[in-house]
Amino acid sequence: MIRGYLRLNRLAGMQVIITGGQGFLGQRLAGVILERGLVGPTGEREAVDDLVLVDVVPGSSEQARVRCIEADLSDGAALDSIIDGDDHVSVFHLASMVSAESELEWSRAVATNVGGLVGLIEAARGRQGPTRLVFASSVAVFGGEAISDPVGALTKQTPQSTYGMTKAMGEMLVNDATRQGFLDGRSARLPTVVVRPGRPNAAASSFFSGMFREPLNGERCNVPVSGDVGVVMIGPATATDALVALHDLPTADIGRDRAVPLPGLSVTVAEMIDALREIGGNEAVALLDFENNPAIETVVTGWPAQWDDSLGRDLGLPADSSLIDVVRDHAGLVES
Ligand SMILES: NC(=O)c1ccc[n+]([C@@H]2O[C@H](COP(=O)([O-])OP(=O)(O)OC[C@H]3O[C@@H](n4cnc5c(N)ncnc54)[C@H](O)[C@@H]3O)[C@@H](O)[C@H]2O)c1
């Protein structure tokens, strides 16, 4: 089912599609792309004249350059009419079910996360024009006994969650579709994005943001894991900048494995509490509760806490300078 504008409304100029365009990173990414443009097929940075936000959730925009299309990406037919024509199109594929809901709803997670990507590849394959695809993968592709410290490009992917399995399959699909020449794909292996604004979501990692966001807003937050639990994280601004930078890289700069780890910060929960204290004082830390949740601890300790991101750094992708700076940015304390 598609609601919104159909292809007849296609505007002239560079076209960009963001799936999951009504989500957290999708909305931020849309703002960055509208402001700065993207490297186009000529290798030059170009303004984006037609930005299409596709999501199962309806959206609207005041901007003439932005179209919002309501579509369920697990419905392959929906994609054919969105990705069509002979022009270059860049797709940021962010639509996904997140970790906790994927664990509970296996069939829907496979249909959305794997089926949605297969549908996108089929749509790209069936058109004349070139497609550049940036797929949002995750640190969750790693886990279990094969996990090394730190995980690196040669670490075997044995994800310990349905969500991680769908992302690992996604990386394989992107590699193969690129090898086949159906599209020019890149998989951004995203660390956990902290601090996510808004309300808690269904991701097992949600508390990593909540433990800053809620206390700095005068609200309580439960920390369901012990202080020595580590996480690889990235700030929201750096995450969206890195997605753009990965898109803009020349095709040949990325090897046959199209997955690139985004540069991250390795921090422990105890260090996060110290950062909260530095920004919000002891009164902010007093708003944290520490009731252990074994289910959440099992999921997050199944992810790597250390990350060899040298490939991403060598490719020039942006990196956060420190956790404190990320939290300052969230709290609006960054000096301009
Ligand atoms: N935020 C993080 O910490 C993080 C970390 C690693 C990877 N990622 C990945 O980055 C991407 C974006 O993450 P986010 O934090 O913005 O997530 P989000 O949940 O805020 O956004 C995802 C969007 O996808 C949409 N969506 C879900 N199912 C859909 C379907 N069947 N058809 C169309 N749209 C659908 C949702 O409505 C939502 O707006 C996701 O692929 C996620 O797996 C995020």
The ligand as an SDF file (V2000), in Angstrom:
LIG
                    3D

 44 48  0  0  0  0  0  0  0  0999 V2000
   19.7510    4.2890   16.5360 N   0  0  0  0  0  0  0  0  0  0  0  0
   20.6970    3.3870   16.7690 C   0  0  0  0  0  0  0  0  0  0  0  0
   21.2950    3.3220   17.8660 O   0  0  0  0  0  0  0  0  0  0  0  0
   21.1070    2.4320   15.6800 C   0  0  0  0  0  0  0  0  0  0  0  0
   22.2300    1.6130   15.8840 C   0  0  0  0  0  0  0  0  0  0  0  0
   22.5770    0.6840   14.8880 C   0  0  0  0  0  0  0  0  0  0  0  0
   21.8320    0.6280   13.7110 C   0  0  0  0  0  0  0  0  0  0  0  0
   20.7480    1.4380   13.5570 N   0  0  0  0  0  0  0  0  0  0  0  0
   19.9590    1.3190   12.3360 C   0  0  0  0  0  0  0  0  0  0  0  0
   19.7730    2.6080   11.7620 O   0  0  0  0  0  0  0  0  0  0  0  0
   18.4990    2.6850   11.1560 C   0  0  0  0  0  0  0  0  0  0  0  0
   17.7230    3.8830   11.6800 C   0  0  0  0  0  0  0  0  0  0  0  0
   17.6310    3.7780   13.0920 O   0  0  0  0  0  0  0  0  0  0  0  0
   16.6960    4.7500   13.9300 P   0  0  0  0  0  0  0  0  0  0  0  0
   17.2940    4.8250   15.2850 O   0  0  0  0  0  0  0  0  0  0  0  0
   16.4140    5.9890   13.1670 O   0  0  0  0  0  0  0  0  0  0  0  0
   15.3860    3.8590   14.0220 O   0  0  0  0  0  0  0  0  0  0  0  0
   13.8630    4.3420   14.1060 P   0  0  0  0  0  0  0  0  0  0  0  0
   13.1040    3.1970   14.7150 O   0  0  0  0  0  0  0  0  0  0  0  0
   13.7430    5.6720   14.7550 O   0  0  0  0  0  0  0  0  0  0  0  0
   13.4580    4.5040   12.5820 O   0  0  0  0  0  0  0  0  0  0  0  0
   13.1740    3.3960   11.7700 C   0  0  0  0  0  0  0  0  0  0  0  0
   12.0180    3.7780   10.8800 C   0  0  0  0  0  0  0  0  0  0  0  0
   11.7130    2.6500   10.0470 O   0  0  0  0  0  0  0  0  0  0  0  0
   10.3110    2.6580    9.8610 C   0  0  0  0  0  0  0  0  0  0  0  0
    9.8640    1.3370    9.4740 N   0  0  0  0  0  0  0  0  0  0  0  0
    9.7890    0.2150   10.2340 C   0  0  0  0  0  0  0  0  0  0  0  0
    9.2430   -0.7860    9.5240 N   0  0  0  0  0  0  0  0  0  0  0  0
    8.9760   -0.2960    8.2880 C   0  0  0  0  0  0  0  0  0  0  0  0
    8.4000   -0.8520    7.1150 C   0  0  0  0  0  0  0  0  0  0  0  0
    7.9820   -2.1380    7.0720 N   0  0  0  0  0  0  0  0  0  0  0  0
    8.2460   -0.0690    6.0250 N   0  0  0  0  0  0  0  0  0  0  0  0
    8.6580    1.2210    6.0590 C   0  0  0  0  0  0  0  0  0  0  0  0
    9.2090    1.8150    7.1440 N   0  0  0  0  0  0  0  0  0  0  0  0
    9.3700    1.0550    8.2430 C   0  0  0  0  0  0  0  0  0  0  0  0
    9.7460    3.0490   11.2270 C   0  0  0  0  0  0  0  0  0  0  0  0
    8.4140    3.5090   11.1190 O   0  0  0  0  0  0  0  0  0  0  0  0
   10.7230    4.1120   11.6570 C   0  0  0  0  0  0  0  0  0  0  0  0
   10.2760    5.4190   11.3210 O   0  0  0  0  0  0  0  0  0  0  0  0
   17.8160    1.3520   11.4160 C   0  0  0  0  0  0  0  0  0  0  0  0
   18.0150    0.5290   10.2990 O   0  0  0  0  0  0  0  0  0  0  0  0
   18.5610    0.7970   12.6060 C   0  0  0  0  0  0  0  0  0  0  0  0
   18.5350   -0.6020   12.6360 O   0  0  0  0  0  0  0  0  0  0  0  0
   20.3750    2.3470   14.5070 C   0  0  0  0  0  0  0  0  0  0  0  0
  1  2  1  0
  2  3  2  0
  2  4  1  0
  4  5  1  0
  4 44  2  0
  5  6  2  0
  6  7  1  0
  7  8  2  0
  8  9  1  0
  8 44  1  0
  9 10  1  0
  9 42  1  0
 10 11  1  0
 11 12  1  0
 11 40  1  0
 12 13  1  0
 13 14  1  0
 14 15  2  0
 14 16  1  0
 14 17  1  0
 17 18  1  0
 18 19  2  0
 18 20  1  0
 18 21  1  0
 21 22  1  0
 22 23  1  0
 23 24  1  0
 23 38  1  0
 24 25  1  0
 25 26  1  0
 25 36  1  0
 26 27  1  0
 26 35  1  0
 27 28  2  0
 28 29  1  0
 29 30  1  0
 29 35  2  0
 30 31  1  0
 30 32  2  0
 32 33  1  0
 33 34  2  0
 34 35  1  0
 36 37  1  0
 36 38  1  0
 38 39  1  0
 40 41  1  0
 40 42  1  0
 42 43  1  0
M  CHG  2   8   1  16  -1
M  END
$$$$
